[in-house]
Amino acid sequence: MRKVLITAVVCSLVFAGGAAASGYLITSVHQIKPSVLKKLHGARGRAGKKGATGSAGASGPAGVSTIQDVSSAPVPYCSASGGSCAVASATATCPGADIATGGAANGETIDTTISTFVGGGEFSAVLSNSSSFTGSLTVTAVCASGPGLSFQLAHAARSAKSPQSKAAALLARLRSETG
């Protein structure tokens, strides 16, 4: 009789617990106690089968078709003792819709500071001579064109504040400081 009673109590607890558990649905990991959640991780499974190779994509643009150097006219500058003429500015402008990708500036003397600006179709430089020598500033732009230069790149680069206007602002500031 005692065994039957214990069995009946155990069965009722199991069924009651099962019935109570069937009334809850876990919809989020936040409903599980963190210490229990840590124990739920099993061993990593093996990798699945490799998928089929996809079809080839469309061909891209042909790339850059031309690269050329364009130089500015030489701009003379005086020695540091000459005042505001010791500061010079020059700009090389790429032809047509070409984009300036970089460039170089040559000031012919030592002890000069040169700042350069590139953007759109221009490469500009400002020279501040602090030596006793005179010389001239020449700027060379490296210009590129072709279907590989996207329209958006070309349009954005040409619509930004021009390197020449940045150089002009620096030139005015340096000339006011020296002269």
C-alpha positions as a Markdown table, in Angstrom:
| # | Residue | x | y | z |
|---|---|---|---|---|
| 1 | Met | 0.0 | 0.0 | 0.0 |
| 2 | Arg | 2.8 | 2.3 | 0.8 |
| 3 | Lys | 4.5 | 1.7 | -2.6 |
| 4 | Val | 1.2 | 2.4 | -4.4 |
| 5 | Leu | 0.9 | 5.7 | -2.5 |
| 6 | Ile | 4.4 | 6.8 | -3.2 |
| 7 | Thr | 4.0 | 5.9 | -6.9 |
| 8 | Ala | 0.7 | 7.9 | -7.1 |
| 9 | Val | 2.3 | 10.9 | -5.5 |
| 10 | Val | 5.3 | 10.8 | -7.8 |
| 11 | Cys | 3.1 | 10.4 | -10.9 |
| 12 | Ser | 0.9 | 13.3 | -9.8 |
| 13 | Leu | 3.9 | 15.5 | -9.3 |
| 14 | Val | 5.4 | 14.5 | -12.7 |
| 15 | Phe | 2.1 | 15.1 | -14.5 |
| 16 | Ala | 1.4 | 18.4 | -12.6 |
| 17 | Gly | 5.0 | 19.6 | -13.4 |
| 18 | Gly | 4.6 | 18.7 | -17.0 |
| 19 | Ala | 1.2 | 20.5 | -17.2 |
| 20 | Ala | 2.7 | 23.6 | -15.5 |
| 21 | Ala | 5.7 | 23.5 | -17.9 |
| 22 | Ser | 3.5 | 23.2 | -20.9 |
| 23 | Gly | 1.9 | 26.5 | -20.1 |
| 24 | Tyr | 5.2 | 28.5 | -20.7 |
| 25 | Leu | 6.9 | 29.3 | -24.0 |
| 26 | Ile | 10.4 | 30.7 | -24.0 |
| 27 | Thr | 10.6 | 33.3 | -26.7 |
| 28 | Ser | 13.9 | 35.1 | -25.7 |
| 29 | Val | 17.2 | 34.1 | -24.2 |
| 30 | His | 16.6 | 36.9 | -21.6 |
| 31 | Gln | 13.9 | 34.6 | -20.1 |
| 32 | Ile | 16.6 | 32.1 | -19.1 |
| 33 | Lys | 18.7 | 32.5 | -16.0 |
| 34 | Pro | 22.3 | 33.5 | -17.1 |
| 35 | Ser | 23.9 | 30.6 | -15.2 |
| 36 | Val | 21.6 | 28.1 | -16.9 |
| 37 | Leu | 22.2 | 29.8 | -20.3 |
| 38 | Lys | 26.0 | 29.3 | -20.1 |
| 39 | Lys | 25.4 | 25.5 | -19.6 |
| 40 | Leu | 23.3 | 25.2 | -22.8 |
| 41 | His | 26.2 | 25.6 | -25.2 |
| 42 | Gly | 27.2 | 22.3 | -26.8 |
| 43 | Ala | 30.1 | 21.3 | -29.0 |
| 44 | Arg | 30.5 | 23.0 | -32.4 |
| 45 | Gly | 29.1 | 21.0 | -35.2 |
| 46 | Arg | 31.0 | 20.1 | -38.4 |
| 47 | Ala | 31.0 | 22.4 | -41.4 |
| 48 | Gly | 28.3 | 22.0 | -44.0 |
| 49 | Lys | 28.8 | 21.1 | -47.6 |
| 50 | Lys | 30.3 | 23.6 | -50.0 |
| 51 | Gly | 27.7 | 25.5 | -52.0 |
| 52 | Ala | 27.7 | 25.7 | -55.8 |
| 53 | Thr | 29.8 | 28.3 | -57.5 |
| 54 | Gly | 27.9 | 31.4 | -58.5 |
| 55 | Ser | 27.7 | 32.9 | -62.0 |
| 56 | Ala | 30.3 | 35.4 | -63.2 |
| 57 | Gly | 29.6 | 39.1 | -62.5 |
| 58 | Ala | 29.4 | 41.8 | -65.1 |
| 59 | Ser | 32.6 | 43.3 | -66.5 |
| 60 | Gly | 33.7 | 46.5 | -64.8 |
| 61 | Pro | 34.8 | 49.7 | -66.6 |
| 62 | Ala | 37.9 | 49.7 | -68.7 |
| 63 | Gly | 39.9 | 51.7 | -66.2 |
| 64 | Val | 42.1 | 54.7 | -66.5 |
| 65 | Ser | 42.8 | 55.4 | -70.2 |
| 66 | Thr | 45.3 | 58.3 | -70.0 |
| 67 | Ile | 47.7 | 59.8 | -67.5 |
| 68 | Gln | 49.5 | 63.0 | -68.2 |
| 69 | Asp | 51.6 | 65.7 | -66.4 |
| 70 | Val | 50.5 | 69.3 | -66.7 |
| 71 | Ser | 52.7 | 72.1 | -65.4 |
| 72 | Ser | 51.9 | 75.6 | -64.4 |
| 73 | Ala | 53.8 | 78.7 | -65.6 |
| 74 | Pro | 56.8 | 79.5 | -63.3 |
| 75 | Val | 55.8 | 82.1 | -60.7 |
| 76 | Pro | 58.7 | 84.3 | -59.4 |
| 77 | Tyr | 59.3 | 85.0 | -55.8 |
| 78 | Cys | 61.8 | 87.2 | -53.9 |
| 79 | Ser | 64.1 | 86.7 | -50.9 |
| 80 | Ala | 62.7 | 86.7 | -47.4 |
| 81 | Ser | 63.8 | 90.3 | -46.9 |
| 82 | Gly | 61.6 | 91.4 | -49.9 |
| 83 | Gly | 58.4 | 91.2 | -47.9 |
| 84 | Ser | 55.2 | 89.8 | -49.3 |
| 85 | Cys | 56.8 | 88.9 | -52.6 |
| 86 | Ala | 58.6 | 86.1 | -50.7 |
| 87 | Val | 55.3 | 84.2 | -50.8 |
| 88 | Ala | 54.1 | 82.7 | -54.2 |
| 89 | Ser | 51.3 | 80.5 | -55.4 |
| 90 | Ala | 50.9 | 78.4 | -58.5 |
| 91 | Thr | 48.2 | 76.1 | -59.9 |
| 92 | Ala | 48.3 | 73.4 | -62.6 |
| 93 | Thr | 44.9 | 72.7 | -64.1 |
| 94 | Cys | 44.1 | 69.4 | -65.8 |
| 95 | Pro | 42.5 | 69.6 | -69.3 |
| 96 | Gly | 38.8 | 68.8 | -69.9 |
| 97 | Ala | 37.3 | 66.4 | -67.4 |
| 98 | Asp | 40.6 | 64.9 | -66.2 |
| 99 | Ile | 41.1 | 64.5 | -62.5 |
| 100 | Ala | 44.2 | 65.6 | -60.6 |
| 101 | Thr | 45.5 | 62.5 | -58.7 |
| 102 | Gly | 48.5 | 64.1 | -57.3 |
| 103 | Gly | 51.4 | 66.3 | -58.2 |
| 104 | Ala | 54.7 | 68.0 | -57.3 |
| 105 | Ala | 55.9 | 71.5 | -56.5 |
| 106 | Asn | 59.4 | 72.8 | -57.2 |
| 107 | Gly | 60.6 | 76.0 | -55.5 |
| 108 | Glu | 64.3 | 76.0 | -56.8 |
| 109 | Thr | 65.7 | 77.2 | -53.4 |
| 110 | Ile | 66.5 | 75.7 | -50.1 |
| 111 | Asp | 64.8 | 76.8 | -46.8 |
| 112 | Thr | 61.3 | 77.2 | -48.3 |
| 113 | Thr | 58.1 | 75.9 | -47.0 |
| 114 | Ile | 55.6 | 74.5 | -49.6 |
| 115 | Ser | 52.0 | 73.6 | -48.9 |
| 116 | Thr | 50.1 | 71.6 | -51.6 |
| 117 | Phe | 46.4 | 71.1 | -52.3 |
| 118 | Val | 44.8 | 68.6 | -54.7 |
| 119 | Gly | 41.2 | 68.2 | -55.8 |
| 120 | Gly | 39.1 | 68.0 | -58.9 |
| 121 | Gly | 41.1 | 69.0 | -61.9 |
| 122 | Glu | 43.7 | 71.1 | -60.0 |
| 123 | Phe | 46.9 | 70.8 | -58.1 |
| 124 | Ser | 48.0 | 74.0 | -56.3 |
| 125 | Ala | 51.0 | 75.0 | -54.1 |
| 126 | Val | 51.9 | 77.9 | -51.9 |
| 127 | Leu | 55.6 | 78.7 | -51.2 |
| 128 | Ser | 56.9 | 80.8 | -48.4 |
| 129 | Asn | 60.6 | 81.7 | -48.9 |
| 130 | Ser | 62.6 | 82.2 | -45.7 |
| 131 | Ser | 66.0 | 82.3 | -47.5 |
| 132 | Ser | 68.1 | 85.0 | -49.0 |
| 133 | Phe | 67.7 | 83.5 | -52.5 |
| 134 | Thr | 65.2 | 84.3 | -55.2 |
| 135 | Gly | 63.6 | 81.8 | -57.6 |
| 136 | Ser | 60.4 | 80.6 | -59.1 |
| 137 | Leu | 57.7 | 78.2 | -58.1 |
| 138 | Thr | 56.4 | 75.6 | -60.7 |
| 139 | Val | 53.6 | 73.1 | -60.0 |
| 140 | Thr | 53.0 | 69.9 | -61.9 |
| 141 | Ala | 49.7 | 68.0 | -61.7 |
| 142 | Val | 49.3 | 64.3 | -62.5 |
| 143 | Cys | 46.0 | 64.1 | -64.4 |
| 144 | Ala | 44.0 | 61.0 | -65.2 |
| 145 | Ser | 41.0 | 60.3 | -67.4 |
| 146 | Gly | 39.0 | 57.3 | -68.5 |
| 147 | Pro | 35.9 | 55.2 | -67.8 |
| 148 | Gly | 37.5 | 53.8 | -64.7 |
| 149 | Leu | 37.0 | 57.2 | -63.0 |
| 150 | Ser | 33.4 | 57.1 | -62.0 |
| 151 | Phe | 31.1 | 60.1 | -62.8 |
| 152 | Gln | 30.4 | 60.5 | -59.1 |
| 153 | Leu | 34.1 | 60.7 | -58.2 |
| 154 | Ala | 34.7 | 63.3 | -61.0 |
| 155 | His | 31.6 | 65.3 | -60.1 |
| 156 | Ala | 32.3 | 65.3 | -56.3 |
| 157 | Ala | 36.0 | 66.2 | -56.8 |
| 158 | Arg | 35.2 | 69.1 | -59.2 |
| 159 | Ser | 32.3 | 70.4 | -57.0 |
| 160 | Ala | 34.3 | 70.6 | -53.8 |
| 161 | Lys | 36.2 | 73.8 | -52.7 |
| 162 | Ser | 38.9 | 74.1 | -55.3 |
| 163 | Pro | 42.6 | 73.7 | -54.4 |
| 164 | Gln | 43.2 | 77.1 | -56.0 |
| 165 | Ser | 40.8 | 78.8 | -53.6 |
| 166 | Lys | 42.5 | 77.1 | -50.6 |
| 167 | Ala | 45.9 | 78.2 | -51.9 |
| 168 | Ala | 44.6 | 81.7 | -52.4 |
| 169 | Ala | 43.4 | 81.9 | -48.8 |
| 170 | Leu | 46.8 | 80.6 | -47.5 |
| 171 | Leu | 48.6 | 83.0 | -49.8 |
| 172 | Ala | 46.7 | 86.0 | -48.5 |
| 173 | Arg | 47.3 | 85.0 | -44.9 |
| 174 | Leu | 51.0 | 84.5 | -45.4 |
| 175 | Arg | 51.4 | 87.7 | -47.4 |
| 176 | Ser | 49.7 | 89.7 | -44.6 |
| 177 | Glu | 52.1 | 88.1 | -42.1 |
| 178 | Thr | 55.2 | 88.9 | -44.1 |
| 179 | Gly | 54.4 | 92.2 | -45.5 |
